[in-house]
Amino acid sequence: MQSSAVPELAHTHTRPIHWVATATALAGVVALSSLMQPKAATAVQTPAPGTKSAPAHTAPPDPAAVEFPLECGPVDVVVKKHVAGDLDGDGRPETVAAVHCDASMGTPPDGLYVLTRAAGADTPRVVATLVDPEDRTNVDDFAVRDGDITAALLGYSSTDVPRCCPDVRTSVKWSWDNGAFVQSEPSGARSVRTGRGPTARNPRAPAPAPAARARPGAPQHV
């Protein structure tokens, strides 16, 4: 509550009788003015039920200031892509970052992380791991729309597929629900084969034996 500013009076040393008379007169004026004020002026406006006061503009967490749970040894950690958005509906932005080790050979697996910064904290931190690098998956692309995270993941249909060349592409979505990110498949999404591996819902599912191509004069083996 803000205190009212009281101006200095011109006569600071008044006699007691004069002070009492002045106080009585002022009290009468204040009482009269309060009676003459419209009722709307004395009403206290209350926010509508369920509304929240909008927080001050907050910059999204910077991935460059985060220590990711990624063991890269002597090589650096590379932030492949990052996107900001309000994921939990509190009015403050979070950051989703795809990260991998800066390997000179092959296709290093990605990690997909959610970053946040607590109120009053200077350093952001990782609060959720959506894709673990140990899953040997690559994040082809991702976006944040209406609080949901959608991503296209590249994986391998079998252990026989070279680690340089993922052959399965899967679409996934994460939504904040009851204090956790819940993974699902976007409507109409399906896994597709991008290389020589078969279509699979799970990028790490074993591949069935491929059908042999028929040759003239030889039976077809399935």
Number of C-alpha atoms within 10 A of each C-alpha: 3 4 5 6 6 6 6 7 7 6 6 7 8 10 8 9 9 10 12 12 11 13 12 12 12 12 12 12 12 12 11 11 10 13 10 9 10 9 9 8 8 9 8 7 7 6 9 7 6 5 7 10 7 9 9 8 9 12 12 19 23 18 25 11 11 14 12 19 12 15 12 13 8 9 11 12 18 16 18 17 15 19 17 20 20 17 24 18 11 10 16 21 22 24 23 28 25 23 25 24 22 16 15 8 7 10 18 18 22 27 26 25 22 22 24 22 21 11 8 6 9 10 13 20 20 19 12 14 17 19 19 16 20 10 13 19 25 25 22 16 14 21 17 19 12 10 17 18 21 20 20 18 21 26 29 31 26 19 11 10 16 12 16 12 15 24 23 26 27 22 22 19 21 20 17 15 11 8 7 11 19 13 15 12 15 13 9 6 12 14 20 18 19 16 15 14 22 22 20 22 15 14 27 16 15 15 17 10 8 11 9 10 9 11 8 6 6 7 10 11 9 9
